[in-house]
Structures are given as structure tokens and as C-alpha cells.
Amino acid sequence: MRKSVTNLTKAMAISAIVFTALCAAPAMAQEEKQFNFSATLNSDQFFGFYPTFQGSYGVSDKTALTFYGILWSGGTGGNWGNWTEFGIGANFQAAEGLSINPQIGILGGNLLSSGTRGPAIFGDGIVPNLTVNLLREKTEGQLYFGYYAPLRDEAPVNATPAGTTLAYIHYWVNFGFRASQFFSLGAHYEHLINSGGSNVSESSDVYQWLGPYVQFSKPGGGPFARFSFGTDLVEGNDSFFKLTTGFSF
């Protein structure tokens, strides 16, 4: 059936949701500790302008429930059916200044379910993802990995060329040195891969960015601004730029 979820995607979705539930259940039984929230405005030449938010609800000294959202709708994704992402997960403090945050997100839009050629729907795809954050007195860094898998097949059958579902792998890693609580600088690497689909014969690189970043932050937390720029390693592409500003409270 065209609109049914594939067995592989079903298994991935069920496993991710069960994992998140198991992580959250023990935490819910603990005493409330802390609520944190941050919102950011982001812009780069592929995704365009996309606001994001993320929050955490601390339930023990080392565990928190987390949630996040991304409003992907702008930029070259203007035809992605008002693409949005919302997810939940759990954050674990692994060591001083080091946290691990597995999450599961669900998408609305039409990028994954039809390659932008079908109706915008809720349940366009599912996104199991992992974020590892590092924040210490002199160093900072982040590792992110997400797999964007279609949940439905809404690709038009009689289109020319044939319609297709799409899947993506998106990951990045950055690491920097904190010269002070106000200023830090480091390097950023980011890779987006079109990993397949119902009519995609092989994976391909969308972009592969590499370059430095600089960040300015209010000492003690609050507003910050980061600018990343550099080269795109994919043949035929040129450079990249990414600007982020936000507020944590």
C-alpha cells in the first residue's frame, strides 16, 4: 500500500519512541529541579532563515526531559510545504561539562514524503537524532547526527520525471576555545547527504561545509551570536556561511 509505513521505518520509529519513553520514565519519578529554554534565529544559504527553540525540564541532578522545534520553511526550502520539526528526548550529564541528548522528532511538510511534489502533511517523516554538547571553562563543542526518514509515500505516480520519497543524513561537529566568557573561536564541519528514496538509486552529497567560527556571548548566559563561514567541499559548490543569534534563559 503506497501510504503505509515501511517495515524498516516502523521498526526505527517504534524503537526510538520506546527508547525515549524508557529514558523519560525514571526521570518523571524524580523531584523537579530546573527548567531551561533557548530560542535562536539562524540563516545559511541552503536552509535559508529558520528559527529554532529547545528546552529542558530537569528532574534530577544528571537527567532532564528535553524538547525542541525547528521551523525549516524558508530559503531554498520554500516549496517544502511549510516544513517543520518537533521532537522530545532525554538529556544525560555524562561528565563535567559533557552531556548526551538522544531525541526523536516528527516532521510536517512534503520534502521526505514526496520530494516537495505532493501535499503538505503531518507525518512527512521521522528524525531519530543525537546531540553531544561540551562546555567547559576553556573549551566548547557540539556533535549532532540526525537521520531524516520518510514516514509516508505521497510521491505522484504519473509524474515526469517520476516522483520520489527522500531520506537524508545530516551531521555536524564543531570545537572551539573560549578565550573568555565573552569570546570564543573554533572550527565547524557540517555534512548533508541525500541518502536515498523510492526513486533514488544512490546517495549523493548535498553540501559539505568546513571553516572557522567566532562567537560572542554575554558572560553568565543569555544572548549570543555566532558566525561560521568557509568552503564547501562538494564539487561544483563554492562557499558556505551560517549566522546564528539567540537567547538562553
C-alpha positions, 0 to 999 in steps of 0.5 A, a space after each residue: 500500500 503506497 501510504 503505509 509505513 515501511 517495515 524498516 521505518 516502523 521498526 526505527 520509529 517504534 524503537 526510538 519512541 520506546 527508547 525515549 519513553 524508557 529514558 523519560 520514565 525514571 526521570 518523571 519519578 524524580 523531584 523537579 529541579 530546573 527548567 531551561 529554554 533557548 530560542 535562536 534565529 539562524 540563516 545559511 544559504 541552503 536552509 535559508 532563515 529558520 528559527 529554532 527553540 529547545 528546552 529542558 525540564 530537569 528532574 534530577 541532578 544528571 537527567 532532564 526531559 528535553 524538547 525542541 522545534 525547528 521551523 525549516 520553511 524558508 530559503 531554498 526550502 520554500 516549496 517544502 510545504 511549510 516544513 517543520 520539526 518537533 521532537 522530545 528526548 532525554 538529556 544525560 550529564 555524562 561528565 563535567 561539562 559533557 552531556 548526551 541528548 538522544 531525541 526523536 522528532 516528527 516532521 510536517 511538510 512534503 520534502 521526505 514524503 514526496 520530494 516537495 511534489 505532493 501535499 503538505 502533511 503531518 507525518 512527512 517523516 521521522 528524525 531519530 537524532 543525537 546531540 553531544 554538547 561540551 562546555 567547559 571553562 576553556 573549551 566548547 563543542 557540539 556533535 549532532 547526527 540526525 537521520 531524516 526518514 520518510 514516514 509516508 509515500 505521497 510521491 505522484 505516480 504519473 509524474 515526469 520525471 517520476 516522483 520520489 520519497 527522500 531520506 537524508 543524513 545530516 551531521 555536524 561537529 564543531 570545537 572551539 576555545 573560549 578565550 573568555 566568557 565573552 569570546 570564543 573561536 573554533 572550527 565547524 564541519 557540517 555534512 548533508 547527504 541525500 541518502 536515498 528514496 523510492 526513486 533514488 538509486 544512490 546517495 549523493 552529497 548535498 553540501 559539505 561545509 568546513 571553516 572557522 567560527 567566532 562567537 560572542 556571548 554575554 558572560 553568565 548566559 543569555 544572548 549570543 551570536 555566532 558566525 561560521 563561514 568557509 568552503 564547501 567541499 562538494 564539487 561544483 559548490 563554492 562557499 558556505 556561511 551560517 549566522 546564528 543569534 539567540 537567547 538562553 534563559 
